[in-house]
């Protein structure tokens, strides 16, 4: 699941072919179809597994804001990237993806509520993640944001 999730997060659902999945995962096409039914089936399973493994872990940790901050400034591809790609690329077109994205956003909102307005803080942090994916050095920006919001409390 992690390999599939990373591939979808890096390139997006539409840009990943069955051949890409077969090559990346090292499985046979027939096995992929037998196990997941379709590329969409694998995508949904990867999205759900990533949400469960990573986003629930953020909310359950001793310092969820620190884990979320680390995810935002990370140079690697992570659960926030798959969530963002799912929201942008498939969220409006696929009701199941939209439900997963909405649930994940609600979970992140619950964590960022400690910063004040959970929805606004989540939007800010996810926007920073998009900028990080675009190559910007957001550690400084995110650090300033975190200091400012903590000072406001």
Buried (B, 14 or more C-beta within 10 A) or exposed (E): BEEBBBBBBBBBBEEBEEEBBBEEBEBEEEEBBEEBEEBBEBBBBBBBBBBEEBBEEBEEEEEBBEBBBBBBBBEEBBBBBBBBBBBEBBBEEBEEBBEBBEEBBEBBBBBBEEBEEBEEBBBBBBBBBBBBBEEEEBBEBBEEBBEEBEEEE
